[in-house]
Amino acid sequence: MQVSNLTIFINRPVDEVFTFAANPENFVDWIPGLVANKAVSPGPLETGSRYSQDYMVAGQLEEMTAQISTFAP
């Protein structure tokens, strides 16, 4: 399994950034290369939530399943 981490510095209040970033509908707006995101597991975003995601990588569309490993609001 491939693991990736992403760090972005944003000059906004933490609660505002967290609310935006934790909304799965906004994932395509801030995750580089992500073009589609669909929930696989029911319910709100939480540890263990799974998503079917399409990424554009080197001009190729790649499909993957992502799982939230840690979610601490």
NORJO-V746411 format. One record per pair of residues at least 24 apart in sequence whose C-alpha atoms are under 10 Angstrom apart, sorted by sequence separation. I is the first residue (numbers start at 0). J is the second residue. D is the distance in Angstrom with one decimal. If there is no record, write none. Layout:
[[I | J | D] [I | J | D]]
//
This chain:
[[21 | 45 | 9.3] [30 | 54 | 9.5] [31 | 55 | 8.9] [32 | 56 | 6.7] [45 | 69 | 7.7] [46 | 70 | 5.0] [5 | 30 | 8.4] [27 | 52 | 9.4] [31 | 56 | 9.8] [32 | 57 | 9.5] [39 | 64 | 8.5] [45 | 70 | 5.6] [46 | 71 | 8.1] [5 | 31 | 9.4] [26 | 52 | 9.7] [27 | 53 | 9.6] [34 | 60 | 8.8] [36 | 62 | 9.9] [38 | 64 | 9.6] [39 | 65 | 9.3] [40 | 66 | 9.5] [44 | 70 | 7.9] [45 | 71 | 8.1] [23 | 50 | 8.9] [27 | 54 | 9.5] [33 | 60 | 9.6] [34 | 61 | 9.9] [35 | 62 | 9.2] [36 | 63 | 9.8] [37 | 64 | 9.5] [38 | 65 | 9.6] [39 | 66 | 9.5] [45 | 72 | 9.1] [32 | 60 | 9.5] [33 | 61 | 9.5] [36 | 64 | 9.4] [32 | 61 | 9.9] [33 | 62 | 9.8] [36 | 65 | 9.4] [21 | 70 | 8.8] [21 | 72 | 8.6] [18 | 72 | 8.9] [17 | 72 | 7.9] [14 | 72 | 9.3] [2 | 65 | 9.6] [1 | 65 | 10.0]]
//
